[in-house]
Amino acid sequence: MGVRTVWVLAEVTDGVVSLTTAELISQASTLGDRVECFSFNVDPSAIASTLGSYGAHKIWSVGELGGRLAGPVVAHAMASVAVNEGRPGAVLVGQTYDGRDILARLSVKWDLPVLTNVVNVTGELPDLVSEHAIFGGEKIVQAHFTHSSTGLFAIRAKSFEIRDHQAVEPEIVNVPMSEEVVADQAKITRSHVEERVGPKLDEAAVVVSGGRGLGQAENYQMIEELAKLLHGAPGASRAIVDAGWVPYAYQVGQTGKTVKPSLYLAVGISGATQHMVGMKAAKNIIAINKDKEAPIFQIADLGIVGDAHKVVPQLIDALRARG
Ligand SMILES: Cc1cc2nc3c(=O)[nH]c(=O)nc-3n(C[C@H](O)[C@H](O)[C@H](O)COP(=O)(O)OP(=O)(O)OC[C@H]3O[C@@H](n4cnc5c(N)ncnc54)[C@H](O)[C@@H]3O)c2cc1C
C-alpha cells in the first residue's frame, strides 16, 4: 500500500452502488495513484464493473455481516488489511450512518483525527486540502492534516461531480474475518425503511419541495402530485418536518439532505440559510412564494410571486393536459 493510495467505503443498497460512493471514487482517482474500495453485505463481483467504471482498482470484500452492525466489523477489516499492506494516504467515506460509524472506529484504532462535514477535497497526496461549510453554509473553511500520514475524511453527498473515467477491471480480494469478530458485534434487530415512490430525494433530477406556506399537512399532497408529474422527488423544509407533516427523510438543508438536481422547485419556503445550503447548488431554481421579499427569490432563477394554492393546481393541470 502506498501513501498515494486512497481507500473509499463502497456503500450498496439492494445491490445498487450509492451515488455518493461513485462521487467519492471519482474524486479519489484525482487525489492519488490508486483507488481501493471496501465493500460489505454484497457480492463484490456484482458491483466490480460499476466501481471499476468510476476508477476503482481493487475491492476489499468484507462479505456478509449477517445482520451485524457494519461499523465495528468494517473498521476491524480496514485495520487488519493495513497491518499487512500498510495504511493508505487517505480514507474517504460518505457522511452516512455506516460511514461515520466506521470512520470513527478506524480513527480510534489508528489514533488519528477525522475531518468531518467535508464538501470538497483537492490536491494530490500527500498534500490534500479539504473544504468545510460552516455557519450554515455561509462560509467555507479549508483544512489539512499537519501531523497525520493518513487523512480520514467524512464527506457530504453531492460534494463531487462524477467524471468520465477509463474503465478499470478491479481486483477482488476477500478480507479474511474470524467468525468471532463478526459474531461479537451488536445485531441489528429492526430497521425502518421510509416508504418512497419515484426517485431518491438526493439523486433526483427534479425536486419539488414544500414549506410552511402550504398552510396545512393535507396540502402537501399537491407537492407530491407535482413531483410525480415531473418525474421528480418530493422534499420539504424543516419547518414542516418538525410539524410532523412529512418524515425527516424528506428534509432538505443543513440538517437534512443536500440535493443538486437540474430543477429545484420551492413552494411556500422562505429561504432560510439552513434550507438554502442544502439546495442552492441546483442548476435551476424556481420559487413560488406570496411574499416578494422572501429570501428564496435572491437565489431563484425564476420567481413566481403568488399564492401556492392557486399557482400549483394550475401547474398540475397544465402538466396533466400535456399528458
Ligand atoms: C441549526 C438549525 C438547522 C436547521 N436545519 C434546517 C434544514 O436542514 N432545513 C430547513 O429547511 N430548515 C432548517 N432549519 C430551519 C430554518 O431556519 C427555517 O426555520 C425553515 O427552513 C423555515 O421553513 P419554511 O421556509 O417552510 O417556513 P417559513 O420560514 O415560515 O416560510 C414560509 C414561507 O411561505 C410563504 N407563504 C405563506 N403562505 C403562502 C402561500 N399561500 N403561498 C406561497 N407562499 C406562502 C411565506 O411568505 C414564507 O416565505 C434549521 C435551523 C437551525 C437553527
The ligand as an SDF file (V2000), in Angstrom:
LIG
                    3D

 53 58  0  0  0  0  0  0  0  0999 V2000
  -29.3670   24.5040   13.4990 C   0  0  0  0  0  0  0  0  0  0  0  0
  -30.5010   24.6450   12.5270 C   0  0  0  0  0  0  0  0  0  0  0  0
  -30.5890   23.7530   11.4770 C   0  0  0  0  0  0  0  0  0  0  0  0
  -31.6210   23.8750   10.5470 C   0  0  0  0  0  0  0  0  0  0  0  0
  -31.6860   22.9890    9.5090 N   0  0  0  0  0  0  0  0  0  0  0  0
  -32.6350   23.1660    8.5690 C   0  0  0  0  0  0  0  0  0  0  0  0
  -32.6850   22.3050    7.4310 C   0  0  0  0  0  0  0  0  0  0  0  0
  -31.9140   21.3580    7.2780 O   0  0  0  0  0  0  0  0  0  0  0  0
  -33.6370   22.5410    6.5040 N   0  0  0  0  0  0  0  0  0  0  0  0
  -34.5590   23.5660    6.6170 C   0  0  0  0  0  0  0  0  0  0  0  0
  -35.4050   23.7140    5.7250 O   0  0  0  0  0  0  0  0  0  0  0  0
  -34.5340   24.3700    7.6910 N   0  0  0  0  0  0  0  0  0  0  0  0
  -33.6050   24.1840    8.6740 C   0  0  0  0  0  0  0  0  0  0  0  0
  -33.6270   24.9820    9.7650 N   0  0  0  0  0  0  0  0  0  0  0  0
  -34.7970   25.8670    9.9680 C   0  0  0  0  0  0  0  0  0  0  0  0
  -34.7380   27.1580    9.1690 C   0  0  0  0  0  0  0  0  0  0  0  0
  -34.0320   28.1330    9.9170 O   0  0  0  0  0  0  0  0  0  0  0  0
  -36.1610   27.6850    8.9040 C   0  0  0  0  0  0  0  0  0  0  0  0
  -36.8490   27.8380   10.1260 O   0  0  0  0  0  0  0  0  0  0  0  0
  -37.0060   26.7930    7.9930 C   0  0  0  0  0  0  0  0  0  0  0  0
  -36.2680   26.4470    6.8350 O   0  0  0  0  0  0  0  0  0  0  0  0
  -38.2510   27.5320    7.5850 C   0  0  0  0  0  0  0  0  0  0  0  0
  -39.0880   26.7130    6.8460 O   0  0  0  0  0  0  0  0  0  0  0  0
  -40.1380   27.3250    5.8200 P   0  0  0  0  0  0  0  0  0  0  0  0
  -39.4220   28.1340    4.7980 O   0  0  0  0  0  0  0  0  0  0  0  0
  -41.0280   26.2150    5.3780 O   0  0  0  0  0  0  0  0  0  0  0  0
  -41.0510   28.2470    6.7750 O   0  0  0  0  0  0  0  0  0  0  0  0
  -41.1310   29.8200    6.9080 P   0  0  0  0  0  0  0  0  0  0  0  0
  -39.8090   30.4150    7.1530 O   0  0  0  0  0  0  0  0  0  0  0  0
  -42.2180   30.0650    7.8910 O   0  0  0  0  0  0  0  0  0  0  0  0
  -41.5910   30.3140    5.4650 O   0  0  0  0  0  0  0  0  0  0  0  0
  -42.8550   30.0890    4.9140 C   0  0  0  0  0  0  0  0  0  0  0  0
  -42.9110   30.8630    3.6120 C   0  0  0  0  0  0  0  0  0  0  0  0
  -44.1310   30.5690    2.9630 O   0  0  0  0  0  0  0  0  0  0  0  0
  -44.6010   31.7640    2.3650 C   0  0  0  0  0  0  0  0  0  0  0  0
  -46.0710   31.6000    2.2150 N   0  0  0  0  0  0  0  0  0  0  0  0
  -47.0230   31.6640    3.1700 C   0  0  0  0  0  0  0  0  0  0  0  0
  -48.2260   31.3980    2.6350 N   0  0  0  0  0  0  0  0  0  0  0  0
  -48.0150   31.1830    1.3150 C   0  0  0  0  0  0  0  0  0  0  0  0
  -48.8870   30.8630    0.2390 C   0  0  0  0  0  0  0  0  0  0  0  0
  -50.2080   30.6990    0.3980 N   0  0  0  0  0  0  0  0  0  0  0  0
  -48.3290   30.7160   -0.9890 N   0  0  0  0  0  0  0  0  0  0  0  0
  -46.9890   30.8870   -1.1980 C   0  0  0  0  0  0  0  0  0  0  0  0
  -46.1390   31.1760   -0.1950 N   0  0  0  0  0  0  0  0  0  0  0  0
  -46.6450   31.3190    1.0410 C   0  0  0  0  0  0  0  0  0  0  0  0
  -44.2250   32.8590    3.3130 C   0  0  0  0  0  0  0  0  0  0  0  0
  -44.1620   34.1060    2.6330 O   0  0  0  0  0  0  0  0  0  0  0  0
  -42.8620   32.3770    3.7940 C   0  0  0  0  0  0  0  0  0  0  0  0
  -41.8280   32.9140    2.9780 O   0  0  0  0  0  0  0  0  0  0  0  0
  -32.6010   24.8850   10.6980 C   0  0  0  0  0  0  0  0  0  0  0  0
  -32.4990   25.7830   11.7640 C   0  0  0  0  0  0  0  0  0  0  0  0
  -31.4720   25.6700   12.6720 C   0  0  0  0  0  0  0  0  0  0  0  0
  -31.3770   26.6540   13.8000 C   0  0  0  0  0  0  0  0  0  0  0  0
  1  2  1  0
  2  3  1  0
  2 52  2  0
  3  4  2  0
  4  5  1  0
  4 50  1  0
  5  6  2  0
  6  7  1  0
  6 13  1  0
  7  8  2  0
  7  9  1  0
  9 10  1  0
 10 11  2  0
 10 12  1  0
 12 13  2  0
 13 14  1  0
 14 15  1  0
 14 50  1  0
 15 16  1  0
 16 17  1  0
 16 18  1  0
 18 19  1  0
 18 20  1  0
 20 21  1  0
 20 22  1  0
 22 23  1  0
 23 24  1  0
 24 25  2  0
 24 26  1  0
 24 27  1  0
 27 28  1  0
 28 29  2  0
 28 30  1  0
 28 31  1  0
 31 32  1  0
 32 33  1  0
 33 34  1  0
 33 48  1  0
 34 35  1  0
 35 36  1  0
 35 46  1  0
 36 37  1  0
 36 45  1  0
 37 38  2  0
 38 39  1  0
 39 40  1  0
 39 45  2  0
 40 41  1  0
 40 42  2  0
 42 43  1  0
 43 44  2  0
 44 45  1  0
 46 47  1  0
 46 48  1  0
 48 49  1  0
 50 51  2  0
 51 52  1  0
 52 53  1  0
M  END
$$$$
